């Protein structure tokens, strides 16, 4: 059974249009105009139990709106969704006992009281038994190294410390589905990687289903077997990260350092007949761009031995670049390419 | 049981945080008291000019005021929604509330408990006792049970009205100024309603039933025959208004739009 099942989910907000100027404000007082903004446009996806899925997209693409519908905060305008066997907004109180939610930009903890008191309060709210709570808390505290923080008030914690406490707070009741909305926002690299490895372990040990949104693609690379990419309320990509790289990555680059001055046209001559592109930074350094369908070794074979090479560096396509180019490109074209199932993609290559 | 347990947990935490800001606590208590004293002085000033207000003596009006303070204190302690719109809607804290397994309105009540308000209730009881003793009111076996039932019912009326009004912030983008207005209207309920014109009497009895949080129930203890029936109706009104409040609230939550990203 899928942990999360979403069918044609749509959310429309009614937004009040404000007229400009003082006169406009007066007119607004009597006659309001509303415009409808559709934040999420009929999306469908399933996430099986135990999967870590990344949910990415530009600001305003509809990520948070989706997460809020999945967690029962917002009521969808239309479409069906079930999460962990419940319709989130209908049986909210029963449903949330089985999920954990972390909003990176908002605190779940009580600001003025000690961390441990916040946890104690959450234990009561979630009706976790004393023994279970102790076991779970010990496990989490040890894993995230919170021992010295437990008695400090939340307002005196650093962001990294707070975020680790937020994770514990969201996981005390051992939820089977966890939603993380930008869990690594604003954190330093050490805390980020700590949180990533923690999430990964949790997924492996408890089989927790995780859906996370992020702007940091390293989160995705480290954690997710699957990515759902959203643009303007529509899913433009749903699949593995490697596949994403393959499909959108245009090629690889190889940078050469030469011992003696090597002219660009000589290099071009060496790889004549190959669809590669050379650029020279100076006489001693040049870069070649190699499309995906060509083997890097074929190109290297032509160059190595013919030129006096001191260093070679192969530059893999960076996910950041890929995602940036997807965000920037006309999403309509991309969407057409992205939606078809893998089987049709195979046919396309013939 | 679950809910009572949570209440005591939240109260404990309230005490822990509040006792660290002791000065704040006493300032709040003091300003509350000053406000009540001004109201009482106002009553005394009126009775310096007349001996009776539509057939009510000074002691009776003071007694009604004393009763009025009791449910008001209870309500203000447990149902404190003055900053709901800014805190939960504009800042989006409602998100957090909605992802926890207790009824959302109950959680909001818990997060805003304000025990100092209860001091007002005790002063109200004291005023009732003193003015009741001065008038030689009988103390019957049912006095205490009736006081408890009527206090709970009157608090329920407040809760129903304010929950309904607060729920409006789910529908409108901008917070409305209707709550301060309500605040003013409710103070009419602590004077004998018969002194107002017919329209206001109807308003205070059936539409915004603030007469049920002051003069009607107090009339029961003052042995005012004409009010006894109304006093007994207080629990019914409480139940009706709480139901309306919860209904509007639950509908409102479905309209919640969230804030920010």
Interface residues (C-beta under 8 A of the other chain):
Chain A: X13 X16 X59 X64 X65 X68 X71 X72 X73 X74 X75 X89 X92 X93 X94 X96 X97 X99 X101 X103 X105 X106 X108 X110 X112 X113 X117 X120 X121 X124 X125 X126 X127 X181 X182
Chain B: X2 X5 X6 X9 X10 X13 X16 X17 X20 X92 X93 X94 X95 X96 X98 X99 X100 X101 X102 X103 X104 X173 X254 X255 X256 X257 X258 X260 X261
